Each structure stands twice: as C-alpha cells, then as structure tokens.
Amino acid sequence: MKIVNAVLHICWHFYDNTVVYKFQQINSEEVEFCMLAQWIGDFVGRMHRHRVTITQLGQEMGVTREYLSMILNGHREPDGVEQRLNDALDSLVEKQMEAGGEVG
C-alpha cells in the first residue's frame, strides 16, 4: 500500500449552500497553513445570524459576490475592507429590522 501526503480542502459556499471538496497531493513534508483573520470569521457569523447572503452584501456594496468571496476567503485584502463590510452589513440589518423581517 502506498501512503501519499495529501490535504483535503473543504469549502462551504454560504451564498448558495454548497460544499466543495478538493484533494491536493503534497510534494514536501512542510505544508503552509494560512489562518483567516478572526474578524472574517466573526463577520461571516454575523451574516449567518442575520440571514444575509453574499449576493445581498455585494449589491449593497456595489461589488460582485465573486469578489466578496475572494475577500472572505483571504485571497484579497483591500484597504479598509473590514470597515466597508461592516458598514454594508449594518445597513442591511437596519433595513431588515425596519421591514420587520429578513433582508432577503
């Protein structure tokens, strides 16, 4: 039996509720591990609590959901993004509360 060093990447796309599994073989003993910033996890948690989708957030900010996905997965780090995301989410939550229900 051959033993292969590999990593299984599991990605949950919260905007359409799908899970993607990626199997990656590792050619060396060292694997670089990148941890997302704590604020991203907190932010995504707030989105879930308020049932705000990435599409709704993108519309509020004037950007695509693909671009937001790159930010929330740590692939892009534009200046001031944390504040911009929080402002957009706060705005959507406020609209949600004014309407007496969910944003979507």
N, C-alpha and C positions, 0 to 999 in steps of 0.2 A: 504494500500500500504506500503510495506517495503522499507525503504531507506537504501542503502548499500554504505559505503565509499569505493570508488574504484579509480583506476588510469588507464587511457588509455595510453599505451605507443605506440607511432607511430615511427617506424624506417624506414628510407628510405635507401635502399641499393643502393648506387650510382653506384656500379660496374656492376649491372645488371638491374638497373632502376625498382626495385620492392619496394613495400611498405608493411611492416608487422605491423599489429595491435595486441597488446597484452593487454588484460584486466586483471588487478590484483586487487583482493579484499584486502582491508587494514584492519588489525585486531585492529589497535590502532588509536588514534587521531593524533599522530605525524607521519609524513612521512619524511623520509630523502630525501633531494633533492640534487643531485650531478650535479654541473655545469661543463661542459667540459672546459678545458683551452682555452683561447682566441686564442692561436696560432693554435690550432687544427681547429677551425672554419675558420681562415684566410687561413690555408693550404688547407683545403678541397675546399674553394672558388677558390684558385689558380688552383687546379686540374680541377675544372669545367671550368674555363675560358680557360684553355689550352687543354681541352678535353682529359685529361689523366685519364685512368681508374686505378682502384686499382690493377688489374691484371698486367698492364704495369709497374706500380710502383714497384710491388712485384718482377717482373722479373728483373728490373733494380737494385734492392737491394739484390736479391737472397733470398727472403723470400716469404712465401705464402700469398695469398690475405686474407686468414682467420686470419693469424697473424696480418697483417696490419689492418684489421677490428677491432681486439681487441684493438690495439693501438689507432686508430682513434675514437673508442667509449669509450675510457677512462678506459678500463679493464686491460691494460698493460702499464707500464711506464718505459721502459728500459733506462738506462743511455745514454745520447747523442742522443736520438731518434729524437728530433726536428731537429738537425743539419743534421743527416743522411737522414731524409726525404726530407729536403730542398735541400740537395746536389743531391739526386736522381731526384727530380722533376726538378731542374735546368738543369741537364744533359739531361733529356727527352725533355724539352722545347728547349734547344740548338739544339738537333737533329731534332726536329720539324722545327725549323727555317731554318736550313741548308737544309732540304728537301723541304722547301718552302710550307709546308702544315701542316696537323695534324700528331700527333705522331702515332695514330692508323691506 
